[in-house]
Amino acid sequence: MASSPENNASFSVQSVTCSESSQAKKSQHAEEVIFYMNCRAAYLAVLKSSLENIKSKEQLRLVLQQAGRNPSQKTINKYWTSQTTALNFDDFCTILKKEKPATKMELLEAFAKIDTDNTGYILHDELYKILTMRGEKMTWDEVSAIIKQANFNCSGKLDYNKFCDMYVTTSEQCCRAAREKLEGDGRLRQQQFGSQAETSEGVTLPVSKPSPRVSRKTDPKLTPTKGESRTPSRPSSAQSCKASVSTTVSMGASSNSNTKLIEPDTMKEWQCAQSKGCFYLEEDGEIISHKYKLHLPQRSTVCITIKPLNLRQVAEKPCHWLSVDTALYILKENETEENLQLVSFTEQHNKEMFGWKGELGSGIYWLLPFTTGCRLKKVKSPVTGEAKLVYRGEDGELALTKEFRAALLDIFETIDLDGNGLLSLEEYNFFELRTSGEKCDTEAWAVCKENFDMKKNELTRQGFMDLNLMEANDREGDPCDLWVTLLSLGYSKALEMTEACPFVIDICAEKCRPRMKAVSLEAGSWQLNRAVCKSVVNKGEAKAMDGCENIIVYTYRAGRRITSAIENKSENKVIIRVNNEQSKNCQSNRGLTVFAVEVAPKSMMVSQHVMPLNEQEEWVYNCVHSLVR
């Protein structure tokens, strides 16, 4: 049937409208990408990581200047009030959205109000008067610095047209310099737009064939006919490949039910080993922990578990760390420590305990503790007061307060890794490395033995208490050094452990005696990052981006957490935008609802970890990964 002219005209108008709408969305998306690139570049030009907070007005001024803004003191005071202690990357992005850079037209209009004769010039005397007496006043020195610029000053007058050009150019140069620094620095290039709790280094992949497990929608237009070759996907270009993939997972409160896990105490005939350890939160949000070596003299079925350590609970003191998620990755050591192979990880769980049961051959294994950072993270909390650590008795002698002694007992319980009630030199040195960055040598340990209570060359609880009391006496009651120790161990000024999570690892073997030893206390290594990525790729659901099959998003669900990883099989780096706005009752380790990550060529990386805010309620993970460029 032939269509009427009216129908054709109507269809044409609809097509044009649809095209215009599509172009508008593309333009808006491109502007958003540029904006966040500039935010990231400016932030990392001043701070080491997007996890690090802005801690002063001066830092806020510097990052704003790097973003091409020229903030007045009034602007700084607007965002940094008497109640402000820190601003994060998300806060910074919000400020930049509000504080738009001045355009040349706006500047010229402001000068035109002063230059009523429209000469294009302002006398220096008049400029001095305006800038030092009106609005937010500048000093004479600050105005003189402007006037001394010869390229826009002559004969006692300022050429404000040239001045405006210089102002706008300088603003653009600041942004450009920050972006160039970011592109030229490999370390900064790995930093992400959003918050992250672990170091998400890209894991380089070997060239591989497409995974048969990858699910993708089939588009008839993309299916080549006989004799044709399919156009390769181009994930390096956002304009040529507008791709995205959406994942939705609904989890009821009952989804946190236990899975089958044989607990160590039910295996009475098996031989066991135990060690404690701790996750510590660094100032920049990075998490460090103990790492272990396990030796099995012969092949055996083993059961390995990890859970938060339930310390003595003081009345009215919340135990924040008991809700922190824990996991353990098991890696087999081959010829060298650098050549570690992922064996498995603890994915079965019973309440707060996570475990793995299986058969391991004889040899050396590395046990790498892991937490997502969803629960163990920096929290802004009002300081209600500082707990008292020491006091002077009636005899004038210093003594430790009851509250401080209780905290020290918990600390002793945590750093006593083998749980024998004594601190060996090796255990004590983990404590020293964390609190002072130095080790205690054998000579210093011998001095401790002469002055403090020891048994079998190991420090007792009383000896540990006396050691801290001596430190207080050395400073004549000043608790400054004691607070350095407490804060480095994750305690707040209220003597609550808020930025650490002690844990305990149990290993039981059916046919031999396992031996486990803590070997280091450090941040997550590249081996751990690779192990986490591989576990998600091996166990998770894979989805390729429509039209960009070289970009694959893996989603893995394990009990109380969901982890997503991105694999980039292309020859170019890509930037992926991650949007969690439709998720409900969820918290991401990134600390942002919307963020972006950069994935190197031929590599994979963890996109995010997500956990429920309230485990007693239903939670919905709804995430869209889309290609930016």
LINZI-V263141 format. One line per field, one symbol per residue. psi: psi as a letter, one per 30 degrees, with the letter a starting at -180 (. if undefined). burial: I if it has 9 or more other ideal C-beta (glycine too) atoms within 8 Angstrom, else O. Layout:
BEGIN
psi->???
burial->???
END
This chain:
BEGIN
psi->kklleeeeeeeeeeeeeeeeeeeeeeeeeeeeeeefeeeeeeeffelflffklkgleeeeeeeeefgglikleeeefefiaffkflkaeeeeeeeeeeikkkleeeeeeeeffeiffhfglkkeeeeeeeffflbjklleeeeeeeffjffgkkhglkjfeeeeeeeeeeeeeeeeeeeeeeffjeeeffklellkfljikkjkklkllkkffkklkkjfffjklkflkkkkliffjeefiillkkkkkkjleffglllkkjkeffieflklkkklakkkklegfkklllllkkkjflklklkklklkkjlkjkkgjkiefffkkllkkjkkkbelffikkkealjfkljbfkklkkakkllakkkjjlkkfgeejlkkjkkjflkkkellkafgfkklkleeeeeeeeeeeeefiefgggljleeeefeeeeeffgllkleeeeeeeefflklkhgkkleeeeeeeeeeeeeeghfkgeeeeeeeefggklfghkjfhljklkkkkkkefljkkkkkfljllklfeeeeeeeeeeeeflkkkkkkfiffjkkkkkkjcglkkklkkjflflllkkkkjgfflkhlkkffgleklklkklkhlllkelkklkejfflkkkjjkjkkke.
burial->OOOOOOOIOOIOOOOOOOOOOOOOOIOOIIOOIOIIIIIIIIIIIIIOIIIIOIOOOOIIIIIIIIIIIOIOOOIIIOIIOOOOOOIIIIIIIOIIOOIOOIOIOOIIOOIOOIIOOOOOIIIIOIIIOIIIOOOOOOOOOIIOOIIOIOOIIOOOIIIIOIIIIIIIOOIIOIIOIIIOIIOOOOOIIIIIIIIIIIOIOIIOIOOOOOOOOIOOOOOOOOOOOOOOOOOOIOIIOIOOIIIIIOIOIOIOOOOOOOOOIIIIOOIOOIOIIIIIIIIIIIOOIIIIIIIIIIIIOOOIIIIIIIIIIOIOOOOOOOIIIOOIIIIIIIIIIOOOOOOIOIOOIIIIIIOOIIIIIOOIOOIOIIIIIIIIIIIIIOOOOOOOOOIOIIOOOOOOOIIIIOIIIIIIIIIIIIIIIIOOOIIIIOIIIIIIIIIOOOOIOOOOIOOIIOOIOIOOOIIIOOIIIIIIIIIIIOIOIOIOIIIIIIOIIIIIOOIIIIIIIIIIIIIIIIOIOIOIOIOOIOOIIOIIIIIIIIIIIOOIIIIIIIIIIIIIIIIIIIIIIIIIIIIIIIOOIIIIIIIIOOIOIIOIIIIIOIIIIIIIOIIIIIIIIIIIOOOOOIIIIIIIIIIII
END
